[in-house]
């Protein structure tokens, strides 16, 4: 099922400025049926404020923001839900369920509930999931955990469902740039400044930095290992390549993004809310704001940005008021980043690594981004139990024009296992590599050529500096057109150089198309040049 084909219901919440402060309008701005553009006026109640403040007192590490603005009253105690037979219901669970039910009943009432029911019926009739997007236009409602909404006690929370794919969005966005159609997960893992560990007073600061560096490096190694193991266990999983930057300068980060071919940015480190999308501390005393990062991410066509940094999905408060479009997630989306996953509150390293690893595994299974987030939430729920709020902390924002596709699904023409042209009913072209030094030619047979230093490769480069044992592959991949299509896939330590109209391009842990006449240097930039050639079909089938 292609994510682009999923029916979508989009809702928007907006404060009615001309009315009392607690009146809001809920719009249906997109529906999978005609006549679905509905509007409802609703009132935020004192009871809702009580549920929200009870949640904040138990779960929030940031304090109690003054949202929403309603009169302060003595609200009735939280109603006790009926626990399962023989099992007491913890207070934390009671608070979470009561707030989740209250938010559901506030949002899905009257014509809005009817629109949801009809949209779900259409999706079920097509045997598909329904994509549900929520545009919270009032900044003072953004902090609410809309992800925990549930229709009734014992029902599944909305963001845990794979049949109702939930995400947040905003209509205040730049247009979505042209996106690449990609077949591998190409990740840049950026490990920034982390909070210092608790060490005795007088502890050497250099040693303190080394401990932080070791912790971050261990996280990077763990994530890379998990992804490699996943790819090895599932032959249909998309290839996944991970590059790591440890405490880079902003210049180093920009340079890596501009010279790479990444579709995912993972950031782990320290961050704080601020007016321009917050601040990410790449290294001590060198922060980078969200607006600066957004510009480079859109320029480099990164599809997904993931942040393990506190409050990346929260707006900044100023004088008790939330600043519009100040959260990191909203700023990135506003500038045209297709999808952003950030944390609503602080999250432990163990929880974040567990979530991101499961999320990345789901992405290599070619799931749409919003479905992969639901799978990772379910993992956290199972691992840390329902009365822990870990699964509620990640907040997904998706551009209204983005269909959630990070990696092309197999059924849309992507061929994971290489085929020869004759298997596809085409006449055989003759593809080869030719040395520009001695004119020696290596023919690509069977739709694949393996390149590396070890003897089991088809092209053995034992004396070239920087060549890995298993360095790269050249693969014939099926395409809709009749012209032969070849891909260079690099998975080496030092990369491969490919000539382009703009000069030499370094390909490192991702794949690029190859065209007849392209020049290639495996390993070091001063290594021998090989020319890739595709001759016309020879007439044999």
N, C-alpha and C positions, 0 to 999 in steps of 0.2 A: 504494500500500500504506500503510495507516494504521499509525503507530508503535504505537498502542494494541493492534493485532492481532498483534504480533510475539510468538512464543513466547519464554519467558524461563527461563534456568537461573541460579539464585542460589546461590553458595557462601559459606560463612563459615569463617574460620580462627580458632581459639580455643585458648589455652594450657590444658593440663590442670594445674590448680593442685595437685591432690592427688598428682600424679606428679612425676617428675623434670622439671627446668626445660625440657629440650629436647623434651618430648613435647607434641604438638598434636593437636587434633581438627579434622577437616575435615567440615563438615556440608553436605548439600544441603538448603537451606531453601526452595527453590522449584524446581519442575520442570514441564515441559509434558506430563507423563504421570502417571498414578496410580501410587502406590507408589514415587515417585522420591525420597522423603525418606530419604537414606542418611547413614551416619556412618563415618568411618575414622580410626583412631588412627595417627599417623605420627611419625617421629623426625627432628629436624633434625640433620644430620650435620656432622662436622668438615670434610668435603669441601665441603659447601655454604657453610660459613663461609669457607673459603679462596677460593672463587669470588667471594663477596661482597666480601671485603677486597681482592682483586685489582682488582675493579671500582672500589672506592672510591679506591684509591691512584692510579688513572689518571684518573678522571672527576670525583670529588667536590671541590667547592671549600669544603666545610664541615668537613672532617676526618672521622675515623673514629669513628662512634658504636660503643658496645659492644653490638652486636646481631648475631645473637641470642646469648644467654649460653650458650656451650658452652666446653669446655676448650680451651686454646690448644695446638695441636699443630703439628708440622711436616708440612704437607700436601704431597702430590705436586705436581709442576709441572703447570701447565695443559696439558691434552692438546691437541696441535696438530691442527686439523681439516684435512682434505684440501682444498687450495686449488684453484680452477678451473685448468684446464690453461694453463700459460704465465703465470699471474698469481699473484704472492705474496699471501698473506693477512696484512694488517697485524695487529699485536699487539692493537690496540684492537678490531678486528673479532673476533678470536679470543676475547678476554675477554668481549665482549658476547654472542656466540653461546653460549659455554660457560655463562655465568650464565643466559641465557635458557633453554637446554635443561635445566639443572639445576633451575630453578624449575618448569618445566613437569613434569618427571618427579616432582618432590616433590609437587606439587599434584594432578596428574592421574595417579593410579595406582589400580589395582584397581577398586573399585566406582565411584570418582569418574570415572575414564576411561570406564567403561561408561555412566555417566549422561550424560556429554558426548556420546558417540557416538550414544546413542539420541535425545537431544535434537536433535542436528544432523540426524539422519535424519528426525525429525518436521518440522523446519523446511524441509528440502529437499523433502520430500513436499508441503508447502504452498507451495513456491516462494517462501519467505521467508527473511530473515536470522534468526539466533538471537541474542537478546540475552543476554549473559553478564555477570553482576554479581558482584563479589568484595567481601565484607565482612570486612576484616582487623580483628579485634577485639582483637588483642594490639598495643599501641602500639609495641612494639619491632620489629615486622615491617612497619610502615607505610612506613619509609624505603626498603624494597626496591623496585627498579624492576619491579614485576609486569607492567608494560606491554611488556617485552621478551621475555616468555615465548614460546618457539617449540618445536614438537614435535621438530624434528630439524635438523641442519645444512642450510642452503639453503632451509628452509621460512620462510614469512612469519611475522613476529612477530604475536602475537595482537591487539595494538591497532592494527595496520595493515589488518586485514581489514574489508571491508564486508559479509561474510557471517556474521561472528561479532563482533557489536558489543560491545566491552569497555568496562566502566566499573567504578569502585569505588562502594561504598555503605556504609551503616551502618544497623543496626536500631534504634540508640538515637536516635530522632528524634521530634519533635513531628509531629502529623498534618499532611498537606498541606492548606494553605488552598484555598478555592475559587479556581480559576484562570480568567482570562478567555480566551475564544476569540478569537484575534487573527489579523489578515490582513496585518500589516505588521511590519517589524523596527524597533522604536523604541528607539534606543540613547542612553544617557547615557554619554559618554566623559569620565572624570574623570582629569585629569593632575595627579598629586601631586608631592611633593618628589622630585627625582631626585638621584643621586649627583653631586657637584660634579665638573666636568672638571678635568684636570690643568693647572693654570695656574701661572705663575712666582710665587715667593714675593713678597709685597707687592702682588700684583695686586688691584685695587680690588674689594671684595666686592660692591658694587652691580653692577659689570660682570659678575662671576661669576654672579650671579642672573639677569641679563639673558640670558646665554648659555644657561643652563639653560632659561629660559622659551622662548627661540627654538627650542631643540631639541624641546621638548615640543609647541610649536605646530606645528612642521613634521610631527611624527608624526600629530597630529590632522588636519591638512590632507590628508596622504597617505592616511590611512584613509578619510576622507570622500570623497575623489576616487575611490578604488578602488571604493567601494560605489556611487557615482553612475554610474560608467562601466559597472559590472556591470548595473545596472538598465536603463541605456539599451541595452545590447547584447542583453539577454534580455527580451522582452516578457512572458514568463510569470513572471519573477522577481517576488517580493513587493516592494512598496514598502519603501524603507529610509530612515529619518530619523535623523540624528545631531545631538545637542546636545553641546556641549563646555563643561566646567567646568575652569578652570586654577587649580590650587592653591587650592581653596575652603576655607573654615573648615568644621568639622563641621556647624555650623548652616546654612550655605549649601547644603551637600550634602543635608542632610535636607529643607530647604525645597524644593529643586528636585525631589527624588524624590517628595515628598508632593503637589506641585502639577503634576507631569507625569503621563505615562501610559506609562512606560517598561516594556518587558519584558526589557531587557538592560542590565546595568551593566558597562562596561569600565573597569578601573582600571589605570593605568600610573604607576609611581612607586616610591618606596622603601618597603620593608616588612621587618620582622624577626619571628622567632618569639617568642611569649610565651604565658603560661598561658591567657589568655582569647581565643584565636583570633589571636594575634599583634597587631602594631601596624602600621597604615598611616599613613605620614606625609603627610597631605594638604598640609601646608605646614610650614616650619621651626617646630619646637617646638609643633606642634599635631597630635599623633597621635590616631588613632581606633582603638579595639580592635575585634576581630571580633564580640564579643557585641553591642556598640552598633550596628554596621552590620547584623548579622543581624536585629535587631528592626525596623529601619526597612525593610529589604528585604522582609520577610514582610508587614509592614503595608501596603506599597505594591504587593504582589503582583508583584514582579519575578521572572521565571521563571529567569533565567540570570545568574550573576555570573562575570566573567572577570577574572583578575588577572595582570598582567605585573609581578609583584613577587617578589623572591627568597623561596623556601622557603614559599610559601603553602600547599603540600600536605604540609609536614613538621611533625611534632610538636615541641614544645619539650623540651629535655633539662634535667634537674635532678639533679645528683649522679650523672651517668652513667646515669640512668633516663629513659625517655621518659614525658612526662606524658600520661595518657589524655585523649582528645578535646580536644587543645590546638591542633591545626592550624587554620588559618583555614577551610579547606574543610570539615572535620568540624563545626566550630562552626556555620557557616552552614547546613549540612544538618540538624544537630540541631534548629535553631530553625524548620525548615520551608521553607528556600529549595529549590526543586525541583532545580536543577542548579548546580554550581560547577566552574569550570575554573581550576586554579591550577598554579604551577610547583613541581616537586620540588626544583629547585636553581636557581642563577643562570642567566640566559639573556641573550644579547646583544640589544640593541635591534633589530638587523637581523633576527635570527631571530624574535623575538617579533612584530614588525610583519608579517613575511611569513606567519607562522602565523595570526595573528589576521585578517589580510585574507582569506586563503583560507578560513578558518573562517566568517567572516561571509558571504562569497559563497555558500558551501554552504548556510548558513541561509536566505539569500534564495531559494535553489532549493527551499526547503520541506523540506529533509532533517531527520530527527530529529537531536537534538543529538549523540548518540553516533556516528551515521554521519558527521555533519559533522566531528567531531573526527578520525575515521579518515582522511577525505579530506585534512584539513589536515596530519596527520602524514605522509601519503604525499608531500605537496608538500615538506615539510621534508627528508624522506629523499632525494628527487630533487635538491633544491637544494644540500644540504650533505653529501651522500654518506653511505653507510652507516657509515663508521668515525667519524662525528661523532655525538655523542649528542643533538643538538638535538631530534630527533623524539621522544626518550624523555622530555623534560622536562615537557611538559604532562600533568597528571593530572586526569581527569574523575571527579567524584563526582555520582551521581544518586540522588535520593530514592527509596526502594523503591516508593512509590506513584505515581511520575511516569512517564509513558509516553514522555517525550522530545520531545513535540510542542511546538515553540515557535510556529510559524505553521501555521495550518490548511491541509492539503493541498488542492489544487484539486478532487480527486475527491470530497471530502466536502462539496460544495455551495457552495464559495466561488467566486464569479464574478469573475474578474480583469477581464475586459472588460465594461463596463456594458451591460445589455440594457434595452430598453424593456419595460414590463409586457406589452404585446401579444405580444412575441416569446416570452414565457414562458407564453402561454395565459391571461393574466389580463385582466380589464377594466381600462381605463386610469384610474388616479386622476389628479387634476390637482394637481400639486405646484408651489408658487410661493414667491417671496419678495416681501413687501410692506413698503414703507417706512412706518414709523410717523410720519414727518414730513409726507409729502404724499400717502400712500396709493397711490403708484405701484406697479404689480405687474409682476414679471418671471416668466414661466412657464418651468418646467424642461422642456425638450423633448428627446426622444431618449434619456432616461435619464441625462443628464449636464448639469451647468451649470458652466462655467469662470468663475472670478471673479478679477479683477485689475485692474491699472492700465492695461495695454496694450489696444489696440483690438481685438485678435483674441479677447478674452474675450467670453463671452455676457453677463456682467454687468460693465460697465466702471465702476470707481470711481476716476476720475482725480484727484479733489480730496480724497480722504480720507487724512489723515496715516497713515504706517506701512503702507500697502497696497503689496505687491510687484507687479512686472509680471505674474507668474503667482503668484497668492496662494493659491488654494484651489479645490477642486472639491466639488460636491454630486452624488452618484452614487446611482442606483438599483441595488441589489444583490439578486440572487435569494436567497431564503430558503426554508426548508421550510414555513413557514406561508403562508397566503394573504394575509396583511396586507402592504401595501407596506412596504419597508424602505429607508430612505435613509441615506447615510453622508456626513458632512462630513470631507473629507481636507485638512488644512492642510500646505503645504510652503513657507510664507512665511518672511521674515526675522524678523518681529516677532510673528506669531501671530494667532489669531482668538479672540474671546470668545463663549462660548455660555452662555445662561442655564440653570441647573439648579435643583432644589428647594433646594439649599444655597447659591444665589447664582450669581454669574458665575464660569465656569471658563475658564481660558486654555488653548486648544488650540494646541500648537506642534509641528509636524513629526510629527504622528500623526493618527489618525482616530477619530471618535466617531459613534455613531448619532444621527440627528436624528429628533425626534418633532414631530408637528403642534403648533404653538403655541410652539415654541422661539424665543427671540430671539437674534439674532446681531449682533456688531459685528466687522467685518473691520478689522484693523490696530489702531490705538490704542484704549484703553479708553474714551475720550470720543467716539468716532466715532458716526455715525448708527446707529440701531437698525433692523434688518430682522427681520421676523417670517416664520418658515418655516411654511407651511400645506399640508396635504394634504386635498383635498376628496374626497368619495366618488366611486367610479367613475361615469363618465358613460354607460356602457352600450355604447359603441362598442368594437369589437375590431379 
